[in-house]
């Protein structure tokens, strides 16, 4: 392809859609490459009650669809495709998309981070129906109920401590005896009266797919193989996220877990390349913060293109 785009946006979650809206309104005709998870993690969420402007809440897929329609209204172009390779050595940058190359003067990386899951069929079927990877997003819906958190690191402890605001009891299930969590986070969880622990156990099944809600879990002791059931109304995964940054390895700075490093909010070390949303935010991971950083990246693209003489 001989055409050089003004801006290409990789990813179609809250960050990507917001960047598309702002760059489209600036007449930059952005191309959004939707990626392997169109809509991002919000597309797996049922009711979103903490996004401003929706006092009664809104379903995640509906919010994502609204964002896309809004960006398309101003001329954003969407392509259901995944970037398989990138060359950021010099501008214009080149992205490999399927069997073709796309060249662009600027690049906004909003490819997000994928939650780590256990991989159980029942777990996957109940995502958004009692299975979640975001306590701050979904904890409120299980007020007054028993909740289970899976994991043994700081993420699991943080999720469990937050969920004590709503749950009658939080059970942390970990496959080992020892925890990876920092001493201070582990002690906070151990001292909390609402939190108990089940160690040396893994989840074999999540009940009840037929009811489209979580009613309990089947656990297995990794030492003797014995299985048993426990009651729960929700299961939260606290085993981390995987940033979708593999194609940028060796070209952009990342931390030890693969999250892109940015300065002044959205700047990578390559001029003209910006990162926003969960691909560089391992702390907040909220729809509203992702949207805000998508706005920042778009505004910086606009300034950069003015400076280079578009």
C-alpha positions in Angstrom: 0.0 0.0 0.0 1.4 3.4 -1.0 -1.0 5.4 1.1 0.5 6.8 4.3 -2.1 7.2 7.1 -1.9 10.2 9.5 -2.6 7.9 12.5 -3.3 4.3 13.1 -4.8 3.1 16.4 -4.1 -0.5 17.5 -6.9 -1.7 19.7 -10.6 -1.0 20.1 -11.3 -0.8 23.8 -12.1 2.4 25.7 -8.7 3.9 25.0 -8.7 3.1 21.3 -12.3 4.3 20.7 -11.6 7.6 22.5 -8.4 8.2 20.6 -10.3 7.5 17.4 -13.0 10.0 18.3 -10.6 12.8 19.0 -8.4 12.2 16.0 -11.4 11.8 13.8 -12.8 15.1 15.0 -9.4 16.7 14.2 -9.9 15.5 10.6 -7.0 13.0 10.8 -9.1 10.1 9.4 -7.8 7.5 11.9 -7.6 3.8 11.0 -8.5 1.6 14.0 -7.2 -2.0 13.8 -9.5 -3.8 16.2 -7.2 -6.6 17.3 -7.9 -10.1 18.5 -10.3 -8.9 21.2 -12.6 -6.2 19.7 -14.0 -4.0 22.4 -11.4 -5.1 24.9 -12.2 -6.4 28.4 -15.3 -4.2 28.7 -16.9 -6.3 26.0 -16.9 -9.1 28.6 -18.6 -7.0 31.3 -22.3 -7.1 31.8 -23.4 -4.0 33.7 -21.0 -1.0 34.0 -22.1 1.4 36.8 -19.0 3.5 37.3 -18.7 5.1 33.9 -19.9 8.8 34.2 -23.0 9.8 32.4 -25.0 6.6 32.8 -26.9 6.9 36.2 -28.7 3.6 35.6 -25.6 1.9 34.3 -24.9 0.5 30.9 -23.9 -2.9 29.6 -20.2 -3.1 28.6 -20.8 -4.2 24.9 -23.4 -1.4 24.5 -21.0 1.2 25.8 -18.3 0.0 23.5 -20.7 0.0 20.5 -21.7 3.6 21.3 -18.1 4.7 21.4 -17.5 3.1 18.1 -20.5 4.7 16.4 -19.5 8.1 17.8 -16.0 7.8 16.4 -17.3 6.5 13.0 -19.7 9.5 12.8 -16.7 11.8 12.5 -14.9 9.6 10.0 -12.9 7.0 11.9 -12.3 3.9 9.9 -12.4 0.5 11.5 -10.8 -2.8 10.3 -11.3 -6.1 12.0 -7.6 -7.2 11.8 -4.7 -8.0 14.0 -1.2 -6.5 13.7 1.3 -9.4 13.4 4.5 -7.3 13.1 5.7 -3.7 13.4 8.6 -1.7 12.2 9.1 1.4 14.3 12.7 2.1 13.2 11.8 5.2 11.2 8.8 7.2 10.2 6.5 6.4 8.5 6.0 3.4 10.7 5.0 0.1 9.1 2.6 -2.4 10.5 2.0 -5.9 9.1 -1.7 -6.6 9.0 -2.7 -9.9 7.5 -1.1 -10.0 4.1 -0.6 -6.3 3.6 1.4 -3.5 5.1 0.0 -0.3 6.6 2.2 2.8 6.8 1.5 5.6 9.2 3.0 8.9 10.3 1.9 8.3 13.9 0.8 5.3 16.0 -1.4 5.0 19.0 -1.0 1.7 20.8 -4.2 0.9 22.7 -4.0 -2.9 22.5 -4.8 -3.4 26.2 -4.0 -6.3 28.5 -5.7 -9.6 28.7 -6.7 -11.1 32.0 -5.2 -14.4 32.9 -7.9 -17.1 33.2 -7.8 -20.6 34.5 -9.0 -21.9 31.1 -11.9 -24.0 32.4 -14.9 -24.2 30.0 -17.3 -23.4 32.9 -15.3 -20.4 33.9 -15.3 -19.0 30.3 -19.0 -19.6 30.0 -19.7 -17.6 33.2 -17.5 -14.6 32.6 -19.8 -11.6 33.2 -22.2 -13.8 35.2 -20.3 -14.1 38.4 -16.8 -14.7 37.0 -14.7 -11.6 36.8 -11.1 -10.3 36.8 -12.0 -6.8 38.1 -13.1 -6.4 41.7 -13.6 -2.6 41.4 -15.8 -3.2 38.3 -18.0 -6.0 39.6 -17.6 -6.3 43.3 -20.7 -4.2 44.2 -23.0 -6.7 42.4 -22.3 -9.3 45.1 -23.0 -7.4 48.2 -23.9 -9.6 51.1 -22.7 -12.8 49.5 -19.7 -15.1 49.6 -17.0 -14.4 47.1 -13.9 -16.4 46.1 -10.6 -14.9 44.9 -8.1 -17.0 43.0 -4.4 -16.3 43.3 -1.5 -15.9 45.7 0.2 -12.6 44.7 -0.4 -8.9 45.5 -3.2 -8.7 42.9 -5.2 -11.4 44.7 -4.7 -9.8 48.1 -5.7 -6.4 46.7 -8.8 -7.9 45.1 -9.8 -9.7 48.3 -9.3 -6.7 50.5 -11.4 -4.5 48.3 -14.2 -7.2 48.1 -14.5 -7.2 51.8 -16.4 -4.0 51.4 -19.3 -5.9 49.9 -19.0 -9.6 50.7 -20.0 -11.4 53.9 -16.9 -13.6 53.4 -14.0 -13.7 51.0 -12.1 -16.9 50.4 -8.6 -16.8 48.8 -7.8 -20.0 47.0 -4.1 -20.6 46.1 -2.5 -23.7 44.6 0.5 -23.6 46.8 1.3 -23.3 50.5 3.5 -20.3 50.1 2.4 -16.9 48.7 4.0 -14.6 46.2 2.4 -11.6 47.7 4.5 -9.0 49.5 4.7 -9.5 53.3 2.6 -6.4 54.0 -0.2 -7.3 51.6 -0.3 -10.9 52.9 -0.5 -9.8 56.5 -3.3 -7.3 55.8 -5.3 -10.1 54.2 -4.5 -12.6 56.9 -5.6 -10.2 59.7 -8.9 -9.3 58.0 -11.8 -11.0 59.8 -13.8 -11.5 56.6 -10.9 -13.2 54.7 -10.0 -16.9 55.0 -7.6 -19.0 53.0 -7.6 -22.4 51.2 -4.1 -23.4 50.1 -2.8 -26.3 48.1 -6.0 -26.3 46.1 -7.0 -25.7 42.5 -10.4 -25.0 40.9 -11.7 -28.0 38.8 -15.1 -26.6 37.9 -17.4 -23.5 38.4 -21.1 -24.0 39.1 -23.7 -23.4 37.6 -23.5 -22.8 33.8 -27.1 -24.0 33.4 -28.3 -21.3 35.7 -26.0 -18.6 34.1 -24.7 -17.7 37.6 -22.0 -18.8 40.0 -23.3 -20.9 42.8 -20.1 -22.6 43.9 -16.8 -24.2 42.9 -15.4 -27.7 42.8 -11.9 -27.7 44.3 -9.1 -30.3 44.3 -6.4 -30.8 46.9 -3.1 -30.9 44.9 -1.5 -33.1 47.6 -3.9 -36.0 47.8 -6.2 -35.4 44.8 -9.4 -35.2 46.9 -12.1 -33.0 45.6 -14.9 -31.0 47.4 -17.4 -28.3 46.7 -17.7 -24.9 48.3 -20.5 -22.4 48.0 -19.9 -19.0 46.4 -21.8 -16.3 44.4 -18.8 -15.0 42.5 -15.2 -15.9 41.5 -12.7 -13.2 40.9 -9.4 -14.0 39.2 -6.4 -12.3 40.8 -3.6 -14.0 38.8 -2.6 -11.0 36.8 -2.9 -9.6 33.3 -0.8 -10.1 30.1 -0.2 -6.8 28.2 -0.7 -7.3 24.4 2.8 -5.9 23.5 4.6 -8.9 22.0 5.0 -7.4 18.5 6.7 -4.4 20.0 9.4 -6.3 21.9 12.9 -4.9 21.2 11.4 -1.7 19.8 9.7 0.0 22.7 10.7 0.0 26.4 8.7 -2.3 28.6 8.8 -3.2 32.3 9.5 -6.7 33.5 5.9 -7.9 32.8 5.7 -6.4 29.3 3.7 -3.2 30.0 4.9 -0.3 27.8 6.8 2.4 29.6 5.6 5.9 29.0 6.6 9.4 30.1 4.3 12.3 30.6 1.4 9.9 30.5 1.4 8.6 27.0 4.8 9.2 25.3 6.9 6.2 24.3 10.6 6.7 23.6 9.9 6.8 19.8 8.6 10.2 18.6 5.2 9.8 17.0 4.4 6.6 18.9 2.1 6.8 21.9 0.6 4.2 24.3 -2.6 4.5 26.3 -5.0 2.4 28.3 -4.2 -0.9 30.0 -1.2 -1.6 27.7 0.7 0.9 29.8 -1.5 1.2 32.9 -1.0 -1.6 35.4 -2.3 0.3 38.3 -5.9 1.6 37.7 -7.2 -0.5 34.7 -10.5 1.3 34.6 -12.7 2.2 31.6 -12.7 5.9 32.5 -8.9 6.1 33.0 -8.3 4.2 29.7 -10.6 6.7 27.9 -8.8 9.6 29.4 -5.4 8.4 28.3 -6.8 7.7 24.8 -7.8 11.4 24.7 -4.3 12.4 25.8 -2.7 10.3 23.1 -5.0 11.7 20.4 -4.2 15.3 21.4 -0.5 14.6 21.4 -0.8 13.1 17.9 -2.5 16.2 16.7 0.3 18.4 18.2 3.0 16.2 16.7 1.6 16.3 13.2 1.3 20.0 13.4 5.0 20.3 14.4 6.2 18.0 11.6 4.2 20.0 9.1 1.2 17.9 8.1 
